[in-house]
């Protein structure tokens, strides 16, 4: 009987055809990835800006306009380029008709980022207000939209402004709730465009970004410690690379296709990593282990391809295997380039070749020293099943190809009470819990050997599955969840030291976070407010009036599982752990986690605040 009812409900009336804007608004993840609120660099509001910028950059790459003006003020984003300008008769079509654009004509746009005529329409549909104005040969056409619907347009007007296109948009508050643009993420996005387009000037809110040396400047901007040897910078018309090694573990890459930051890599990165190994082995005439060659590498790769194929609309991973139109494979093109250019460079620069050789030999020596321990550690980790109390795993694991799997996360916490509360409150599909036993070891200044000798570190590494790099990472978000007291802060510092020391790429690729949990609960009979700071506590007291009940949470274990659901699901507050150029990791770790020094003692004394003072402020 039930089957019959279901068949009856599935009728012609159940079949719907959505117009272009309805489909984008109903399924925004298909077009811009996750929505977010602006707290993270890959949140949707930055993708909207990127889509508009891509069109302006494509104009520059075709040789039109050397300046782009960008403003972000009070949630309103404007982009003005000085390219050719949209043909005036097609302004409406370009902004509101799917599969419409000049990018289908490779003669007009060669090696461009936008190929499918989708990006600018997505911005239009997902904006509460969207304006596009084209300037061509002394005339202009302006159209204004609201959530994809035209609300105003002008006839062709005489206009003395220079050729180009102006776009203004405000992300729709019905789609993006309580969002905030952060200049830090915008500036990083804009700087990358200048690194990839030497000679381009981008003006942003009174600042000007430009680059003379391309990827060389990009590495200098992003490296948090000096390279072991001067950066090797190699380029031709379609491929540019910058390479060095640092005193760090892991591999660090910045990859781009036609100016698009492919944060998930793809065929060009796979080819580059293979080419580096092959070329270095042949140059030194020794069959070095792959890990010894690539450990500590810091590199940027930018390739230009006609009609690139990406694995999603957000274009974070290249899927192309061929270099259109000549049919040469991406792999062979990159291999031939590196083999010729890097081999020639090393032959001509003996000092840098010697430093690189020394680095490889040091990595080899360390790897061999821990090989026995490593094997035993792997066996020990395998015996710790996924059902062991150490790791309460989730069902869905990280995959850059799948939007749903991007939600996969793991909470690293200390103690049975805290991990128990999170375990009972979590989403078992996407949230895992790893429970530490006591305080982790201070790993600063130690070698990779300690990761295998220390049971906690070994099991944590195995749970994350990052021994051989981030390609096998099982969780998109690695969340440190500790109490908001002195012991909790100490554990947090020890974990951060561990990741920065041995897996810095986890931090630099935006996977590491700190869980923010409330310090206070303020409530009366009608309302409960959770407060994450003293300022929020005072606001709650003011709002709830006389004599509300105030609870001070000192540990995660004090928060019931039912309450915890409020903090780790939809309303979760995560503070990303980020590294900037000015964050000299070695100096930071040496100061905070190295040997006790008078300078650190003085710092602690100068910044000492007693908890009772905080509560009484």
C-alpha positions in Angstrom: 0.0 0.0 0.0 2.8 2.4 0.9 4.5 1.8 -2.5 1.3 2.6 -4.3 0.9 5.9 -2.4 4.5 6.9 -3.3 3.8 6.1 -7.0 0.7 8.2 -6.9 2.5 11.2 -5.3 5.2 11.0 -8.1 3.2 12.7 -10.8 3.7 15.3 -13.6 3.0 18.0 -10.9 6.2 16.9 -9.1 8.4 17.7 -12.1 9.7 21.3 -12.1 11.8 23.3 -14.4 13.7 26.1 -12.7 14.8 29.2 -14.5 18.5 30.1 -14.3 18.4 32.3 -11.2 16.1 29.9 -9.3 18.4 27.1 -9.9 21.5 29.0 -8.7 19.7 30.3 -5.6 18.3 26.8 -4.8 21.6 25.1 -5.4 24.3 27.7 -4.7 26.9 25.1 -3.7 27.0 23.8 -7.3 28.2 27.3 -8.4 30.3 28.8 -5.5 31.0 25.9 -3.1 30.1 26.5 0.5 28.3 29.6 1.6 29.9 30.5 4.9 29.9 33.9 6.6 33.3 35.3 5.5 35.3 33.7 8.3 37.2 31.5 5.9 39.1 32.3 2.6 37.0 29.9 0.6 33.6 31.2 1.8 31.1 32.1 -0.9 31.3 35.9 -0.7 35.0 35.7 -1.7 34.1 33.4 -4.6 31.6 36.0 -5.8 34.4 38.6 -5.9 36.7 36.1 -7.6 34.2 35.5 -10.4 34.0 39.2 -11.2 37.8 39.6 -10.9 38.3 36.6 -13.3 36.6 38.5 -16.1 38.7 41.6 -15.4 41.9 39.5 -15.3 41.0 37.8 -18.6 40.8 41.2 -20.2 44.3 42.1 -18.9 45.7 38.7 -20.1 44.4 39.5 -23.6 46.3 42.8 -23.5 43.6 45.3 -22.5 43.9 47.5 -19.4 46.7 47.7 -17.0 44.7 48.6 -13.9 41.8 47.2 -12.0 40.0 49.2 -9.2 38.4 47.3 -6.4 36.5 48.6 -3.3 34.7 46.8 -0.5 32.8 49.2 1.8 29.9 48.3 4.1 29.2 45.1 2.3 29.2 46.7 -1.2 31.8 45.3 -3.6 32.8 47.2 -6.8 35.2 46.1 -9.6 36.2 48.4 -12.4 38.4 47.2 -15.2 39.8 49.0 -18.2 39.5 46.3 -20.8 37.4 46.3 -23.9 34.1 46.5 -22.1 31.1 44.2 -22.7 29.6 44.8 -26.1 26.7 47.2 -25.3 24.0 45.2 -26.9 24.8 42.2 -24.9 25.2 43.5 -21.4 21.9 42.0 -20.2 22.6 38.7 -21.9 26.1 38.4 -20.4 24.7 39.0 -16.8 21.5 37.0 -17.0 21.5 34.3 -19.7 23.2 31.0 -18.9 25.7 29.7 -21.4 26.2 33.1 -22.9 29.6 34.8 -23.2 32.7 35.4 -25.3 34.7 32.7 -23.6 33.4 30.1 -26.0 35.4 31.8 -28.8 39.1 30.9 -28.2 40.1 33.6 -30.7 38.6 36.3 -28.4 39.8 34.8 -25.1 42.8 32.5 -25.1 43.9 30.7 -21.9 41.1 32.4 -19.8 39.8 31.2 -16.5 36.1 31.6 -17.2 34.9 29.2 -19.8 31.3 28.2 -19.2 29.4 31.5 -19.1 28.3 30.9 -15.5 30.3 32.9 -13.0 28.9 36.4 -13.4 25.3 35.0 -13.6 25.9 33.3 -10.3 27.0 36.6 -8.7 23.9 38.3 -10.1 21.5 35.6 -8.9 23.1 35.5 -5.4 23.2 39.3 -4.9 20.6 41.4 -3.3 21.7 44.2 -5.6 23.8 43.8 -8.7 24.9 46.5 -11.2 26.8 46.0 -14.4 27.9 48.9 -16.7 29.9 48.7 -19.9 31.9 51.5 -21.4 32.8 51.3 -25.1 34.0 53.9 -27.6 32.4 56.9 -25.8 29.1 55.2 -24.9 27.8 53.2 -21.9 25.0 50.8 -21.0 23.9 50.2 -17.3 21.7 47.5 -15.9 20.6 47.0 -12.3 19.3 43.7 -11.0 17.8 42.4 -7.7 18.3 38.7 -7.1 18.7 38.2 -10.8 15.6 40.2 -11.8 16.1 43.4 -13.8 14.9 46.5 -11.9 16.4 49.3 -14.0 18.3 49.8 -17.2 19.5 52.8 -19.2 19.5 53.4 -22.9 22.8 53.8 -24.6 24.3 57.0 -23.2 27.2 59.2 -24.3 30.0 58.8 -21.8 33.5 60.1 -21.8 34.9 57.4 -19.5 37.6 55.0 -20.7 36.6 51.6 -22.1 36.0 48.8 -19.6 33.4 47.3 -17.3 32.0 48.3 -13.9 30.4 45.7 -11.6 28.9 46.3 -8.2 27.2 43.7 -6.0 25.9 43.2 -2.5 25.7 39.5 -1.4 22.1 38.6 -0.7 21.5 38.5 3.1 18.8 35.8 2.5 21.5 33.5 1.2 24.6 34.7 3.1 23.5 35.3 6.7 25.5 37.7 8.9 28.5 37.8 6.6 31.5 40.0 6.9 34.3 40.7 4.4 37.8 40.4 5.9 40.4 42.5 4.2 43.1 39.8 4.9 41.4 37.3 2.6 40.6 39.9 -0.1 44.2 41.2 -0.2 45.6 37.7 -0.5 43.3 37.0 -3.4 44.2 40.3 -5.2 47.9 39.8 -4.5 47.8 36.4 -6.2 46.4 38.0 -9.3 49.3 40.5 -9.4 51.9 37.8 -8.9 50.5 35.9 -11.9 50.2 39.0 -14.1 53.4 41.0 -13.8 52.7 44.6 -14.7 49.1 44.6 -13.5 48.1 47.1 -10.8 45.2 46.4 -8.6 43.9 49.3 -6.4 42.0 48.2 -3.3 40.6 50.6 -0.7 43.5 53.0 -1.0 46.2 50.3 -1.4 48.0 49.4 -4.6 49.2 45.8 -5.3 51.6 45.0 -8.2 54.4 42.6 -8.9 57.6 42.7 -11.0 58.9 39.2 -10.4 55.8 37.0 -10.6 56.0 33.7 -8.6 59.3 34.8 -7.1 57.4 37.6 -5.3 54.6 35.1 -4.4 57.0 32.8 -2.5 58.7 35.7 -0.8 55.2 36.9 0.3 54.1 33.5 1.7 57.3 32.0 3.2 57.4 32.2 6.9 61.2 31.5 7.1 64.0 31.9 4.6 64.8 29.2 2.1 67.9 27.1 2.3 69.0 28.6 -1.0 67.9 31.5 -3.2 64.6 30.8 -5.0 65.0 29.1 -8.4 62.7 31.0 -10.8 62.1 29.4 -14.2 59.6 30.5 -16.9 58.5 30.4 -20.5 55.3 31.7 -22.2 53.0 29.1 -20.7 54.7 27.7 -17.6 56.3 29.5 -14.6 57.8 27.8 -11.5 59.6 29.0 -8.3 61.3 26.5 -6.1 63.3 26.3 -2.9 63.6 24.1 0.2 63.2 25.1 3.8 64.1 23.6 7.2 60.6 22.1 7.6 58.8 18.8 7.1 56.2 18.2 4.5 55.7 19.8 1.1 54.3 23.3 0.4 52.8 24.2 -3.0 51.0 27.1 -4.6 49.5 26.1 -7.9 47.6 28.1 -10.6 45.9 27.6 -13.9 45.3 30.6 -16.1 45.5 32.8 -13.0 43.1 30.6 -11.0 44.4 29.4 -7.6 44.0 25.6 -7.8 44.1 25.0 -4.0 43.5 21.3 -4.6 46.2 20.9 -7.2 45.5 18.6 -10.1 47.3 17.2 -13.1 49.8 20.1 -13.3 50.9 19.6 -9.6 51.1 15.8 -10.1 53.3 16.3 -13.1 55.5 18.9 -11.3 56.1 16.6 -8.3 57.1 13.8 -10.6 59.3 16.1 -12.7 61.2 17.4 -9.7 62.1 13.8 -8.6 63.0 12.6 -12.0 65.3 15.6 -12.8 67.1 15.6 -9.4 67.7 11.9 -9.6 69.3 12.3 -13.0 71.3 15.4 -12.1 72.9 13.8 -9.1 72.9 10.4 -10.7 71.5 8.7 -7.6 68.1 7.0 -7.0 67.1 9.2 -4.0 63.9 8.3 -2.2 61.0 10.5 -3.3 60.4 11.7 0.2 64.0 12.8 0.7 63.9 14.9 -2.4 60.5 16.6 -1.7 60.6 17.0 2.1 60.8 20.7 2.9 60.1 21.8 -0.7 58.4 25.1 -1.2 57.2 25.8 -4.7 54.8 27.7 -6.9 53.6 26.5 -10.3 51.6 28.5 -12.8 50.5 27.1 -16.1 48.4 28.5 -19.0 46.1 26.1 -20.9 43.5 26.8 -23.6 40.1 25.4 -22.5 41.1 24.0 -19.2 38.9 21.3 -17.6 38.4 21.8 -13.8 36.8 19.3 -11.5 34.2 21.8 -10.2 32.7 25.2 -10.9 34.9 26.7 -8.2 37.9 25.6 -10.2 40.1 24.5 -7.3 41.5 21.3 -9.1 42.7 20.9 -12.7 41.5 17.9 -14.5 42.9 18.6 -17.9 45.3 16.0 -19.3 46.2 17.7 -22.6 47.6 21.1 -23.5 45.0 22.3 -26.0 45.3 22.9 -29.0 48.6 21.1 -29.8 47.6 17.9 -27.9 50.8 17.6 -25.8 49.9 16.1 -22.4 50.2 18.4 -19.4 52.5 15.7 -17.8 54.9 15.6 -20.7 54.9 19.4 -21.1 55.8 19.9 -17.4 58.3 17.1 -17.4 60.2 18.4 -20.5 60.2 22.0 -19.1 61.6 21.0 -15.7 64.1 18.6 -17.2 65.5 21.3 -19.4 65.3 24.4 -17.2 66.0 23.0 -13.8 68.8 20.8 -15.0 70.5 23.7 -16.8 70.1 25.9 -13.7 71.7 23.4 -11.4 74.6 22.9 -13.8 75.2 26.7 -13.9 74.7 27.3 -10.2 76.9 24.9 -8.3 76.5 26.5 -4.9 72.7 26.1 -4.9 73.1 22.6 -6.3 75.4 21.7 -3.3 73.0 23.1 -0.8 70.1 21.1 -2.3 72.3 18.0 -2.3 73.1 18.5 1.4 69.4 18.9 2.3 68.5 15.7 0.5 71.3 13.7 2.2 70.2 15.1 5.6 66.6 14.0 4.9 67.8 10.6 3.9 69.9 10.2 7.0 66.9 11.1 9.3 64.6 8.8 7.4 66.9 5.8 7.7 67.4 6.5 11.4 63.7 6.2 12.1 62.8 3.5 9.6 62.7 0.7 12.2 60.8 2.7 14.7 58.4 3.8 11.9 57.5 0.2 11.0 56.7 -0.7 14.6 54.7 2.5 15.0 52.6 1.8 12.0 51.9 -1.7 13.3 50.9 -0.3 16.7 48.6 2.3 15.1 46.9 -0.5 13.0 46.1 -2.4 16.1 44.2 0.7 17.4 40.9 0.0 15.6 38.5 2.7 14.6 36.2 1.6 17.4 38.8 2.1 20.1 38.1 4.9 22.6 41.1 6.8 21.3 39.3 7.6 18.0 35.5 7.8 17.7 35.4 8.1 13.9 32.7 9.5 11.6 31.2 7.9 8.5 32.1 10.5 5.9 35.7 11.4 5.2 37.3 14.4 3.5 37.3 14.6 -0.3 38.1 17.8 -2.2 35.8 16.6 -5.0 32.7 16.3 -2.9 31.0 19.3 -1.3 29.3 17.1 1.4 32.7 15.6 2.4 34.2 19.1 2.9 32.2 19.1 6.1 34.2 16.2 7.6 36.0 17.3 10.8 37.8 15.8 13.8 37.8 17.2 17.3 41.1 16.7 19.3 40.3 16.9 23.0 41.8 15.9 26.3 40.1 13.8 29.0 37.2 11.4 29.1 34.6 14.0 30.3 35.3 16.5 27.5 35.5 13.9 24.7 32.4 12.2 26.1 30.3 15.3 25.9 31.5 16.1 22.3 31.0 12.4 21.3 27.4 12.4 22.5 26.6 15.8 20.9 28.4 15.3 17.5 27.0 14.5 14.1 28.2 10.9 13.6 28.2 11.3 9.9 30.8 14.1 9.6 32.3 14.7 13.1 35.0 12.5 14.6 36.6 12.7 18.1 40.2 12.0 19.1 40.9 11.8 22.8 44.3 12.7 24.2 45.6 11.1 27.3 47.1 13.9 29.4 49.3 16.7 28.1 51.2 16.1 24.8 54.9 16.2 24.7 56.6 19.5 23.9 58.0 18.6 20.5 59.8 21.8 19.7 63.4 21.2 18.6 62.8 17.4 18.2 63.1 15.4 15.0 60.4 13.4 13.2 61.6 10.4 15.2 59.5 11.6 18.1 56.3 11.3 16.1 56.8 7.5 15.9 58.3 7.1 19.4 55.5 9.0 21.2 52.3 6.9 21.3 49.9 9.9 21.3 51.6 11.6 18.3 51.8 8.4 16.4 48.1 7.6 16.9 47.1 11.1 16.1 49.1 11.1 12.9 47.6 7.7 12.0 44.0 9.0 12.7 44.6 12.0 10.4 46.3 9.8 7.8 48.9 12.5 7.0 52.2 10.6 7.3 52.7 10.8 3.6 51.2 14.3 3.0 47.8 16.0 2.8 46.6 14.0 -0.2 45.3 11.3 2.2 44.0 13.7 4.9 40.8 12.2 6.3 39.2 15.3 7.7 38.9 18.8 6.2 38.8 20.5 9.6 41.2 19.5 12.3 39.8 21.2 15.4 41.6 21.6 18.7 39.0 21.5 21.5 40.5 22.2 24.9 39.2 23.8 28.1 39.4 27.6 28.4 41.7 27.4 31.5 45.5 27.4 31.9 45.8 23.7 31.4 43.6 23.8 28.3 45.6 26.7 26.8 48.9 24.8 27.5 47.5 21.7 25.7 46.5 23.9 22.8 50.0 25.4 22.5 51.6 21.9 22.6 49.3 20.7 19.8 50.0 23.8 17.7 53.7 23.2 18.2 53.4 19.6 17.1 51.5 20.6 13.9 53.8 23.6 13.1 56.9 21.5 13.7 56.0 18.4 11.7 53.0 19.3 9.5 53.1 23.0 8.7 51.2 22.4 5.4 48.2 21.4 7.4 48.2 24.9 8.9 49.1 26.8 5.7 46.4 25.0 3.7 43.7 26.2 6.2 42.8 22.8 7.9 43.6 23.7 11.5 41.1 25.4 13.8 40.5 26.2 17.5 37.1 25.5 18.8 35.5 28.5 20.6 33.2 27.4 23.5 31.2 29.7 25.7 32.7 31.0 28.9 29.3 31.9 30.4 25.7 30.9 30.3 23.3 33.7 31.2 19.6 32.9 31.4 16.2 33.7 32.9 12.9 31.8 32.6 12.4 33.0 29.1 15.8 33.1 27.4 19.3 31.5 27.5 22.3 33.4 26.1 25.7 31.8 25.7 28.6 34.3 26.0 32.1 33.8 24.5 33.6 36.9 26.1 33.3 39.3 29.0 31.8 41.8 26.6 29.1 39.4 25.5 28.3 38.6 29.2 27.7 42.2 29.9 25.4 42.6 26.9 23.5 39.5 28.0 23.1 40.9 31.5 21.8 44.2 30.1 19.3 42.4 27.8 17.9 39.9 30.4 17.5 42.5 33.2 17.3 41.7 36.9 19.0 38.8 38.5 19.5 36.3 35.7 21.3 33.1 36.5 25.0 33.2 35.5 27.0 30.0 35.0 30.8 30.1 34.4 32.0 27.2 32.3 35.5 26.2 33.3 35.8 23.0 31.3 34.3 21.3 28.4 33.2 18.4 30.6 30.9 20.8 32.5 28.8 21.4 29.4 26.1 18.8 28.9 25.8 17.0 25.6 22.5 18.6 24.9 24.0 22.0 25.4 27.1 21.0 23.4 25.0 20.5 20.3 24.5 24.3 20.2 28.3 24.9 19.9 29.5 22.2 17.4 26.8 22.1 14.8 25.2 24.9 12.8 26.4 27.7 15.1 29.9 26.4 15.7 32.5 29.0 16.2 35.9 28.2 14.9 39.0 30.3 14.9 41.3 29.4 12.0 45.0 29.0 12.8 46.7 31.1 10.1 50.3 31.9 9.2 51.4 35.1 7.5 54.7 36.2 6.1 55.5 38.1 9.3 54.9 35.0 11.4 58.4 33.6 11.7 57.5 30.1 12.8 60.9 29.2 14.2 61.2 32.4 16.2 57.7 32.1 17.5 58.2 28.5 18.6 61.6 29.3 20.1 60.2 32.1 22.2 57.1 30.4 23.5 58.1 26.7 23.5 61.9 26.7 23.7 64.2 26.8 26.7 63.0 29.1 29.5 64.5 32.5 29.0 64.4 35.8 30.9 62.6 37.4 28.0 59.8 34.9 28.2 59.6 35.2 32.0 59.3 39.0 31.6 56.7 38.6 28.9 54.5 36.4 31.2 54.9 38.8 34.1 54.0 41.8 32.0 50.9 40.1 30.6 49.7 38.3 33.6 45.9 38.7 34.3 44.3 36.9 37.2 40.9 35.3 36.3 39.2 37.0 39.2 40.2 40.4 37.8 38.6 39.4 34.5 35.3 38.5 36.1 35.2 41.6 38.2 36.0 44.1 35.3 
